[in-house]
């Protein structure tokens, strides 16, 4: 059908007629081009906004969870003692902290005493001092106490291994996994020294931390991690304090634990929202492969594992899967508490967000439900909002397409009026009304499709310009290009219909007499 | 009888007035006749021509072509009849501007009963028709590069290209000077002689009307005289 139309001399005639009225055709084409280009650009901007919202949700860490070794929280009262409260979800569901059952519970006390990992987080006196035998692997909280971290001992039972991290990476819906160890450390460079945080981490960490950017040099490599090389990436603050602002620290040597480290990169914030500040634990910090930390401190475990989910809505589900997996791997019985804590961004905000401890504890008990609201709902709401915006933009743009269509109607009417005598003549020599109708429809569709093609080119160019100059994200989906072209053709048929019909219904005698 | 009309009447309304353009015209035209129709304006001769040309339908009466009543045919069938049986020549030539002579002549071949004639065949037939009117060397010229007489000859070629049996001309010499007018009328005579075409020409010039083998005079929607004068100007007899 279409091929027959294209070979049809009437199509040829229509095109010739359009070429004859160059100026009018050109202007109408321009109207159509603007219409299609606007639709395409708006859809690209809308889709881009949607994508960047999704990315921001990820950057904000909504798809991030952390598994921390140990299952310890500060006690609500002022005794200063740390207590274990086991599985928070089961025991802390009431918002009245004073009525909480006493913890630690029987299940905890029933734990076998000869399980050093299960008990190592307890503040009960250890049966031996870890430094008694420096050659022994001593994954013990006191290793951190020794380094002056006041938090140590509260939640740093060393129960997580690199093998755990690898097992988590195998779970469906997991994007990246990185294990880490954290210590405080004094770093020296020449005569300067600085007290900062030291992170033993994984090469994959920069993929997780979207707020990071390497301003100079590079992050350490997989090979350096495998070799436990003495390389280090330093935060912006550390670089400023040790080498002075604006100085290139890459390639310099830094001393930590009396060991020389080669600085391979400087890391800073990727966004103006977060500015590096002393004590921020991110940019006032140094990063080395966790293998290096293991070797230097004679450790074999991890303090925590950071995981990103492929979609932010699946975080709660993933947290549950990780809990199940780790309980299984750690051989924890049904009525025993976890020896780790799975934290999501919401839990973290609640437990560190300045809430009174009693309230925080009560809320933490319901956190599984809460996450559903905060995370899934938030990301779903954001996605829905951006989709609505996309359609809104497209609708506004569609108005310009209608204006373009009216332009086509106008030129086709003009063409019909201008060529009334020609129509009369064609009818006199044997053209049927349907022949005349087809001729003008073909003209209208030819203009709209040509305008559509031009509009697609202009629209893509405009989207690129917008993304370059305004720094807005734009996404041109192949589907929207096809849609724009199809809509252009439909506009041609819709707005060409009336003039073409008018032409077809002309009385040949009247048409022939028209001057 | 090629063309026969029986009590043909046409009325139409102009504002509140009912105009009787034709009041019962009964005529027969034989194949090969060269009929000229004369009469003052408003006499109904153009209306009669439009009905003959299947561009209009009578209010009452019958129009038979080869014995078939065409006055009641549907619109698309009328278009077929116009294309296959009839050729039109107009006072204002009605050539498409910015279109070469040969392309103008090809026009009716886009609407034949068997669909669009193939391009090469269209061109061959259009050139043959141009040859018949002596314009082979002007085939690629556009109307604005042609004289009035040449343009009317292109229009005649266009009317001939589907090889119709009847040629209808409404004041074909109205826009032409005397010499060119006679040239055009001679072409009509020649076509009648060579092809046995039936020709109907409306004119208000007596000397042009004299080219016909028969002159019909219209007045107030009726035929007032119908004169055969074959003997005077029968330069060539019909086949």
Interface residues (C-beta under 8 A of the other chain):
Chain A: X8 X9 X10 X13 X16 X20 X421 X422 X424 X425 X426 X427 X428 X429 X430 X431 X432 X433 X434 X435 X508 X509 X512
Chain B: X50 X53 X55 X56 X75 X76 X79 X80 X82 X83 X84 X88 X90 X92 X94 X96 X98 X99 X107 X108 X110 X111 X112 X116 X119 X158 X162
